[in-house]
């Protein structure tokens, strides 16, 4: 469980940030960030302000790995590490009942941070900073589009009927933060959306299953971009739970939200999408990191 709520009896007045700093063994800035998020509260539920002195009973909500880390890095340097995230696992803690990749990362190295994320349903390579001082440099690689990300996927149907060779999909995407109402968690193709481009290479076609294997490179980095672009073409990724029928998407999202293990496990999907490659330059060195799925084509 990624977050726990611990109740403390504070015997003598102490500044709120100093109390949090002591309990979590963190810096003053990190303690103030915890307070800014409203994670220290009085018994009546009122948030403790970082300028306050506290005494008596308080409850602190904080991240705490309660089990041994199950995931280990598959590649390490002094600057970053690479993890392989399984399918049906959150990248970051989503709620107080869900496990995440970050739990394993934090348990091994409390200073480490995920530099980017993958969808819950998507498996593949995730970069993690090895030290706090490299975090901003690594994030800039992604925000400045200086990292080439590669994915592999199986889609429903023979996409060769759409294109005979490599091609690009350029369709504007409206992301969830701008969408309200029913199924608002999904992105939409919309003229109000942001420029979004995806390049696609056809690798193989299985006549028995009527599925096509693709190598995909997103040029932009919108939420669910690959999944939405392929569904918009009429070739959804195998196992796609969101960008197919509305009724199925509602059932899937309701199960995730409720987090009822029995019902949710029955709806968990094996989305045939994996982040298979990261190519970039850092501190004068060029890196090309690939998963086993990417090596299959070589």
Helices and strands as residue ranges (DSSP letters): E 3-15, H 16-24, H 28-36, E 40-42, E 53-63, E 75-76, E 80-85, H 101-108, E 123-129, G 132-134, H 135-143, E 148-156, G 159-161, E 167-170, E 173-174, G 176-178, E 188-189, E 197-206, E 211-218, H 225-233, H 246-258, H 261-267, E 273-282, E 285-290, H 292-295
